[in-house]
Structure formats: structure tokens, C-alpha cells
Amino acid sequence: MSFEEEWATARSTAVSETRMRLNAVDDGSGNRGLGRGLKVTSSVLNQRADKADIVREDFLKADNAAMTETAQVGPSLKGFESGPAFANFIDRWKSQMAYVEKLVQNDVAGALRRSAQTFTEREKKERDRARNEHQGQDLK
């Protein structure tokens, strides 16, 4: 067998094995994830938003601790040319931390809560539509 034939065989085997791995993932129980779908509800989204709020609070606590220590560096370097540079560093750090905080607060937690609200409104419309369609019928 020539090199080209061996290479073609190896390549086609690798591609088919890769596709098989990507089509399903074994979760350890022997179930390869087939037939399961993603279920998202407003309560799931609100729970994730609450977790994002916890992350933001922890992030701010870590930032506060870091800045408390860092703020002491500049004054301790009096007489050194690098001392005043820490004021610039602290200003930039504060603006970047504020940016990340707002990002987590508005673009993560806020977006999740807005999506949850949209889900809730859609669920209510569907419930109302079903009630109107089946008025007088027992919907148990």
C-alpha cells in the first residue's frame, strides 16, 4: 500500500471517529445524550441570574481586598519615580473593574432576567390561549 493510500485511510478513519464523538457524549451512565433536549424555563433563567449576582458580589469583594493592598504601594514608594505611576494604575483599574461589574450586572444577570420575563409572558399567553381554546373542557 502506498503512502497516499495509507494517509487517505487514516484520514477517513479519523474523520469518522471525530464525527461519532461529536454527535453524542457519554455522560458516564452509558447514555450518550441522545433523545434529551434542553429545557429552559423562566425559573432556570432567574436562578442563573441570581448566581451571576453572587459572582458579581464576590468579584467586588476580591477587588476591594486587592485595591486595599494596592493602594498602599504608591505612598510607600515616595522618592521613587515609579511611585506616582500607581495612581494611574489605580485609576485605570477602577474604571476597568466598574466596566466588568456593569457587564456582569446588566449584560449577564440583566439579560437573563429579561429573558425570564419574556419566557413568563410567553408562558402566560400560551396558557391563556389554551384556556380559550378548551373553554369548558377539563384540562387535567
C-alpha positions as CSV (number, residue, x, y, z in Angstrom):
1,M,0.0,0.0,0.0
2,S,1.4,3.4,-0.9
3,F,1.8,6.3,1.5
4,E,-1.1,8.2,-0.2
5,E,-3.5,5.2,0.3
6,E,-2.4,4.8,3.9
7,W,-2.8,8.5,4.5
8,A,-6.3,8.5,2.9
9,T,-7.4,5.6,5.1
10,A,-6.0,7.1,8.3
11,R,-7.6,10.4,7.5
12,S,-11.1,9.0,6.7
13,T,-10.9,6.9,9.9
14,A,-10.0,9.9,12.0
15,V,-12.8,12.0,10.4
16,S,-15.5,9.3,11.0
17,E,-14.3,8.8,14.6
18,T,-14.4,12.5,15.3
19,R,-17.9,12.8,13.9
20,M,-19.0,10.0,16.1
21,R,-17.6,11.6,19.2
22,L,-19.2,15.0,18.4
23,N,-22.6,13.6,17.6
24,A,-23.1,12.3,21.2
25,V,-21.3,12.5,24.5
26,D,-21.3,9.7,27.1
27,D,-22.4,11.1,30.4
28,G,-20.9,8.2,32.4
29,S,-24.1,6.3,32.7
30,G,-23.9,4.8,29.3
31,N,-26.5,7.3,28.0
32,R,-24.9,9.1,25.1
33,G,-27.2,12.1,25.4
34,L,-29.5,11.0,22.5
35,G,-33.1,12.0,22.8
36,R,-32.6,14.5,25.5
37,G,-33.3,18.2,24.9
38,L,-32.5,21.4,26.6
39,K,-35.3,22.7,28.7
40,V,-35.2,26.4,29.7
41,T,-37.8,28.0,31.9
42,S,-38.1,31.4,33.4
43,S,-37.2,29.9,36.8
44,V,-34.0,28.4,35.4
45,L,-33.0,31.8,33.9
46,N,-33.8,33.6,37.2
47,Q,-31.7,31.1,39.1
48,R,-28.8,31.7,36.7
49,A,-29.2,35.5,37.1
50,D,-29.1,35.1,40.9
51,K,-25.9,33.1,40.5
52,A,-24.4,35.9,38.3
53,D,-25.3,38.4,41.1
54,I,-23.4,36.2,43.6
55,V,-20.4,36.1,41.2
56,R,-20.6,39.9,40.9
57,E,-20.6,40.4,44.7
58,D,-17.7,38.0,45.1
59,F,-15.8,39.8,42.3
60,L,-16.4,43.2,44.1
61,K,-15.2,41.8,47.4
62,A,-12.0,40.4,45.8
63,D,-11.5,43.7,44.0
64,N,-11.9,45.6,47.3
65,A,-9.3,43.4,49.0
66,A,-6.9,43.8,46.2
67,M,-7.3,47.6,46.0
68,T,-6.9,48.0,49.7
69,E,-3.5,46.4,49.5
70,T,-2.5,48.0,46.1
71,A,-3.4,51.5,47.4
72,Q,-0.6,51.2,49.9
73,V,2.1,50.6,47.3
74,G,2.2,54.1,45.8
75,P,2.7,56.1,49.0
76,S,5.3,53.6,50.2
77,L,7.4,54.5,47.2
78,K,7.9,58.1,47.9
79,G,11.1,59.4,46.3
80,F,10.9,56.7,43.6
81,E,9.9,57.7,40.1
82,S,7.5,54.7,39.9
83,G,5.5,55.9,42.9
84,P,3.1,58.2,41.1
85,A,2.6,55.5,38.4
86,F,0.5,53.6,40.9
87,A,-2.1,56.4,40.9
88,N,-2.5,55.9,37.2
89,F,-2.7,52.2,37.7
90,I,-5.4,52.5,40.4
91,D,-7.5,54.9,38.2
92,R,-7.3,52.5,35.3
93,W,-8.0,49.5,37.5
94,K,-11.1,51.2,39.0
95,S,-12.6,52.0,35.6
96,Q,-12.0,48.5,34.3
97,M,-13.5,47.0,37.4
98,A,-16.5,49.2,37.1
99,Y,-16.9,48.1,33.5
100,V,-16.7,44.4,34.4
101,E,-19.2,44.9,37.2
102,K,-21.7,46.6,34.9
103,L,-21.1,43.9,32.3
104,V,-22.0,41.1,34.8
105,Q,-24.8,43.1,36.3
106,N,-26.5,44.3,33.1
107,D,-25.3,42.1,30.3
108,V,-25.4,38.8,32.2
109,A,-27.8,38.9,35.1
110,G,-29.9,41.6,33.5
111,A,-30.2,39.8,30.2
112,L,-31.1,36.5,32.0
113,R,-33.8,38.3,33.9
114,R,-35.2,40.0,30.8
115,S,-35.2,36.6,29.0
116,A,-37.0,35.1,32.0
117,Q,-39.6,37.9,31.8
118,T,-40.1,37.1,28.1
119,F,-40.5,33.4,28.9
120,T,-43.0,34.2,31.6
121,E,-45.0,36.4,29.3
122,R,-44.9,33.7,26.5
123,E,-46.0,31.0,29.0
124,K,-48.9,33.2,30.1
125,K,-50.0,33.8,26.5
126,E,-49.8,30.1,25.8
127,R,-51.8,29.2,29.0
128,D,-54.4,31.8,28.1
129,R,-54.6,30.6,24.5
130,A,-55.1,27.0,25.7
131,R,-57.8,28.1,28.2
132,N,-59.7,29.9,25.4
133,E,-59.4,27.0,23.0
134,H,-60.6,24.5,25.6
135,Q,-63.1,26.6,27.5
136,G,-65.5,24.4,29.4
137,Q,-63.2,21.3,29.0
138,D,-61.4,19.7,31.9
139,L,-57.7,20.4,31.3
140,K,-56.3,18.0,34.0
